[in-house]
Amino acid sequence: MFSGPFLFISAFLCAVVTGTGVLLQNLRTPRIVVPIVQLFVLVELLSLFFLHGTMKFGLIPWKGTVVEFNSQMVDAMDSINRFSAPLPQDTHLTLFAVSVIAATGFLVHVIAVQLRQAAWSGLLLLIMYTVPAATVHGGLPALLFIPPAIGYIVLLSAEGRSRLSRWGRRISGVSHLDAAEPVEASALGQAGRRIGLTVVAIAALLPALLPALPEGVIGNGLAGGGTGNGIGASISSTDPMLDMGKNLKRGDNVVALTYKGGPSGGSYLRLTALDLFDGNTWRIAPRSDGHKISGDLTPPPGYTGDLTKVPQTSMEIDVTRTFRSQFVPVPYPLRSISLKKDWQYDAGSLDVVSTNGSIVGGKKYKLTSYDLEPTPEQLHDSITTGAPDEYTLTVPQKTPQDIKQKTYEITGAAANNKFEAAVLIQNWFRSGGGFTYSTANAKGSGMSALEDFLLKNKEGYCEQFATGMALMARIIGIPSRVGIGFLPGQAGKDGEYTVRMHDMHAWPELYFEGIGWVRFEPTPSARVSATPNWTVTTSGDPTSPTTAPTSVATTPGGAETPGIDKPRHDPNLPDQSGIPIVGSGNWFTNGGGQVIAGGLGVILLLCIPWLIRVLTRRRRFLRPPGRQAAEGLWAEVRDTARDLGLDWSEVSTPRQTGQWLMTKLPEETHPAARRLARGIEGLRYAGNANLDIDLRPEATAVRTALWSQAPARRRWRARLLPPSWRWYLSRGSTEASDLLDEFDLLLARLRSLALPKRPHTN
């Protein structure tokens, strides 16, 4: 979640605090004093490292230290709420991370050592792991889970050894072995290996059984937290780029919105623009208070022409409830919109956003927009002397020199013309650079990910193409930002366009004075078939695009542009069938099928105990006569009695059990019960017993009589959820425990052979 040296500082503080506790314990300090001293040491070290200027005499934390600490915590929480992970290595964020981790280490020591409740310390470790696992773009590598898991296992093992040591030396380590076993398995192995193997088994099996939990199961995923059927996606104000990636890769391809009107061939619909790039993430820069929507919005930033002569188009947009976003999908540049109350717009980006956290899902609104289409000549003659703000021309200091060198190499033929250079960059991405479109790229758009994408891997989706071109544009002096929104969608009946969640897209917007923000399209034709028509240069030199541009931006499945070969279908891409979408589906396709499948899965799960009992009974009665078959039939009678709620005794002899059975059976079944019990008794204890005795008729008679004597309620329970199944689970856990004990003793034997004990000397 954070970047910078916080991890090393946190490890040092945890080591010092823990070492202080160990030292005080060895000095036999009263238990109540130890955590107080540890807390004082922690506060002192945090103050020395981060708040030294506020300490009295440079050594004692004082009132100013508390005030400054609180101020930095407030700044850190504000940054966490506004920005996405990983957060930059600012001082207040580093202090926050170090404080949280060091405080967690202190609490783990207090809970595990002072309170002697080591198991509860795992809750703190779980929280420390869960927060970044649910926040960081692309998830966390599995290796980050192993160190805290091992630490927790060792902690529990140490506690088990400490508890057992108070009882003295154990007699034996395994329940079913002789107490005189000369080799003893250690308490560390007894407790630690059981816990460790159980944890590892759960960690290995659970992802295999649930390979892809749907977003929103744990909260704040794609399904959001609002009302709705749980199918859909969301765009948050904190990290629109991350949410777009989720929607494209894992989100259901449900209908996001439909619209009518607009330019011929459909229109890009933008949600917002990301103009701040710190080298780690692209995000929305801090903004001033938005403007209330009343009448026309402010003119497009940077446009100096006569807006009264610019063509305008009207649209009517209907957003489905499955799309939850505080941003409103609108074309750029927007002139007016029917949304008024609870909505505002930003003058610099002309995006419309909620003022109270409400979402656009379920809204229907009308709007008008300017149909700005600059000519290549206008863009060629535009002279950019500076950025319209303080963010869109900033190139991070850690930008690799290789990226800069590659940018200058690509744009060398532009003769210092910014527009010609932008077209060259766009064409390099689409045709000349050897790039491949695929949503498999999960590295994001940080500097290291962009370096890998631009210079090595060259495989990604719109996020990498848009941010890559925006960064290159800034390197050659063109202000740039990244737009997040939707492609035009699929045309349907009566001029209606349907936009689905997999139509989400990112594109770069470059600034040219006198014209304003202009959209470019570096994403290859596998995703967007053509570039905007204004990206044609004024001359026929090699800087011209290699694909025929057009004002109609198509999505996969749309009409093909002349002169462009339709690429092979990429399984990572959205559907390219080309079938027009004219509806939002029916109950079955919009979740009904999943409900039915879930119900069938629950029924199948409930049927497992019944199925196990049926198969076990069938196997027992199919065995040929003999000792094993007779024991199986006796076990079947036992399980039937347990299923029907009868109290079968495990310690009674077969003769005693037979007498007990006769009290539960009608008189005509007593001879069968007696023969069954005497047969089992003879096989177990008589040396000259008949090994070929067939007890199936007696077992069938006894079982049928037990079943007929039981109330109907118990018979139904025995069918649907037989209690004997739980006994098998208990028996299985006991056998697994004995197996682990055998493993412990094996290791102990090997250790005793490798390291023989030294003889005692008087």
Order of alpha helices (4+ residues) and beta strands (2+ residues): alpha-alpha-alpha-alpha-alpha-alpha-alpha-beta-alpha-beta-beta-beta-beta-beta-beta-beta-beta-beta-beta-beta-beta-alpha-alpha-alpha-beta-alpha-beta-alpha-beta-beta-beta-beta-beta-alpha-alpha-alpha-alpha-alpha-alpha-alpha-alpha
